[in-house]
Amino acid sequence: MFFHALVAVFVIADPFGNLPIFLALTEGLDRATRRKIIIKAVFVATITLIVFGLIGEGILDLLGISISSFRIAGGILLLIIALQMLLGIPRPEVEPEEWEGIAVVPMAIPLLSGPGTITSVMIFMSAAATLVERVHVIAAILIAMLGVGAILVNADLFYEIIKKEGSVYITKIMGIILAAIGTEMIIIGIKSVFLPS
């Protein structure tokens, strides 16, 4: 549970794939300001994921949506995101604004905590049967986002090392991993519908 949640959050947040986007959005800013933007973006994204993880199941109950249906839909969404990563489909263009605004939208939401990440967190949290497992999911979110933050804070250095080609290569590997996670979610969701325990 912990490892799956950790990998899913980190892969969907796609820090290496987002490096060029983050650098473009903060172009012309000094290193200190860029660091502030990234720290704020990661903080907002982390809080967003934890909140949805904690209250997401209640929202589903309120809407009358079963966790099995949500798991299948979430798996399909992850597969779509994975295919976009594998096929190199570009993300929608975003317009740079004041740095405070950029940190929240589009950096925190939807680049780091978009529909795919939120869906995954909600599914992992709903599958957590005990308080300990829920704590594990929250810990996985925190550790994954710390890793994302560490990469993005050093965006200049990482991008200099891996270049555009390396960024594309890493994103495609992450896309394959994400496709496997999405497929597994769909299989578990279908099993729970046709073979309820």
VOGU-3710 file (C-alpha; in Angstrom, 3 decimals, decimal comma):
1> mffhalvavf> 0,000/0,000/0,000  2,689/2,505/1,060  4,988/1,724/-1,865  2,176/1,726/-4,450  0,872/5,085/-3,183  4,389/6,534/-3,098  5,167/5,474/-6,672  1,758/6,534/-8,011  1,878/10,053/-6,543  5,489/10,609/-7,634
11> viadpfgnlp> 4,961/9,256/-11,151  1,742/11,175/-11,838  3,244/14,411/-10,463  5,980/13,772/-13,085  8,640/16,185/-11,764  11,107/15,409/-14,569  8,491/15,924/-17,261  7,400/19,166/-15,582  10,936/20,585/-15,389  10,744/22,446/-18,739
21> iflaltegld> 7,274/23,799/-17,881  8,365/25,059/-14,464  11,492/26,654/-15,914  9,434/28,365/-18,626  6,883/29,674/-16,115  9,603/31,111/-13,872  11,831/32,387/-16,658  13,595/35,628/-15,775  13,123/35,190/-12,017  16,081/34,931/-9,658
31> ratrrkiiik> 16,901/31,624/-7,956  15,520/32,697/-4,543  12,143/33,729/-5,995  11,961/30,555/-8,082  12,641/28,496/-4,937  9,806/30,289/-3,087  7,406/29,564/-5,958  8,278/25,867/-6,057  8,077/25,431/-2,271  4,647/27,086/-2,249
41> avfvatitli> 3,472/24,980/-5,194  4,588/21,722/-3,563  3,012/22,743/-0,223  -0,345/23,599/-1,836  -0,301/20,378/-3,898  0,505/18,267/-0,804  -2,294/19,818/1,270  -4,720/19,367/-1,645  -3,884/15,653/-1,945  -4,142/15,015/1,812
51> vfgligegil> -7,498/16,821/2,063  -8,953/14,873/-0,874  -7,510/11,668/0,573  -9,260/12,277/3,897  -12,655/13,507/2,692  -12,798/12,032/-0,812  -14,621/8,880/0,251  -17,255/10,971/2,036  -17,790/12,966/-1,146  -18,276/9,729/-3,110
61> dllgisissf> -20,828/8,481/-0,551  -22,662/11,791/-0,791  -22,801/11,454/-4,580  -23,809/7,782/-4,417  -20,710/6,581/-6,292  -19,238/3,209/-5,303  -15,518/2,933/-4,727  -15,398/0,151/-7,351  -16,800/2,505/-10,007  -14,417/5,218/-8,896
71> riaggillli> -11,498/2,798/-8,998  -12,337/1,739/-12,582  -12,801/5,363/-13,689  -9,565/6,315/-11,932  -7,690/3,485/-13,623  -8,967/4,593/-17,037  -7,921/8,181/-16,272  -4,423/7,007/-15,287  -4,184/4,989/-18,499  -5,086/8,101/-20,521
81> ialqmllgip> -2,446/10,152/-18,686  0,078/7,333/-19,222  -0,697/7,242/-22,956  -0,226/11,018/-23,161  3,168/10,615/-21,473  4,161/7,742/-23,766  2,950/9,399/-26,976  4,431/12,777/-26,085  1,116/14,642/-26,280  1,874/18,191/-25,023
91> rpevepeewe> 0,076/19,656/-22,008  -2,152/22,692/-22,540  -0,215/25,946/-22,669  -0,353/28,122/-19,560  0,052/31,882/-19,336  2,603/33,177/-16,796  1,159/35,617/-14,217  2,272/37,007/-10,857  4,473/34,441/-9,091  2,024/33,929/-6,212
101> giavvpmaip> -0,649/32,930/-8,711  1,698/30,734/-10,737  2,606/28,748/-7,611  -1,022/27,730/-7,061  -2,289/27,604/-10,655  -0,982/25,953/-12,766  1,978/24,613/-10,765  0,253/23,124/-7,708  -3,049/22,540/-9,504  -3,224/20,880/-11,987
111> llsgpgtits> 0,432/20,108/-12,802  1,337/18,486/-9,453  -2,058/17,656/-7,978  -4,314/17,144/-10,957  -7,231/14,752/-11,465  -4,957/11,714/-11,806  -3,058/12,343/-8,576  -6,206/13,199/-6,621  -7,990/10,110/-7,948  -5,085/7,846/-6,989
121> vmifmsaaat> -4,869/9,255/-3,465  -8,621/8,823/-2,933  -8,478/5,225/-4,148  -5,491/4,303/-1,972  -7,071/5,961/1,058  -10,390/4,168/0,506  -8,517/0,853/0,263  -6,796/1,526/3,605  -8,680/-0,668/6,092  -6,937/0,524/9,257
131> lvervhviaa> -5,712/3,783/10,747  -2,122/2,579/10,309  -2,685/2,029/6,567  -4,224/5,513/6,263  -1,169/6,969/7,981  0,990/5,019/5,507  -0,862/6,603/2,567  -0,441/10,097/4,028  3,258/9,354/4,674  3,590/8,184/1,055
141> iliamlgvga> 2,055/11,463/-0,164  4,434/13,509/2,006  7,545/11,579/0,941  6,574/11,591/-2,751  5,933/15,333/-2,721  9,190/15,972/-0,834  10,958/14,102/-3,639  9,090/16,120/-6,253  10,000/19,332/-4,423  13,673/18,369/-4,169
151> ilvnadlfye> 13,825/17,813/-7,936  11,958/21,002/-8,834  13,916/23,214/-6,407  17,015/22,101/-8,298  15,281/22,422/-11,671  18,175/24,289/-13,314  20,709/21,668/-12,237  18,568/18,655/-13,185  17,584/20,081/-16,557  21,224/20,885/-17,295
161> iikkegsvyi> 22,118/17,254/-16,538  19,294/15,383/-18,269  18,518/17,933/-21,032  15,270/17,762/-23,007  15,987/14,253/-24,322  16,535/12,897/-20,806  13,336/14,543/-19,599  11,390/12,861/-22,413  13,044/9,483/-21,725  12,266/9,568/-17,980
171> tkimgiilaa> 8,689/10,686/-18,660  8,149/7,689/-20,985  9,477/5,248/-18,378  7,157/6,810/-15,807  4,331/6,509/-18,332  4,839/2,734/-18,553  4,808/2,421/-14,748  1,681/4,580/-14,561  -0,051/2,471/-17,232  0,615/-0,646/-15,132
181> igtemiiigi> -0,790/1,040/-11,994  -3,883/2,184/-13,908  -4,431/-1,319/-15,345  -4,167/-2,833/-11,879  -6,761/-0,370/-10,545  -9,175/-1,308/-13,341  -8,696/-5,049/-12,723  -9,270/-4,673/-8,960  -12,335/-2,509/-9,591  -13,853/-5,026/-12,035
191> ksvflps> -13,133/-7,916/-9,654  -14,841/-6,090/-6,786  -17,946/-5,555/-8,959  -18,288/-9,117/-10,244  -16,670/-10,970/-7,341  -17,714/-9,039/-4,227  -16,131/-10,325/-1,038
//
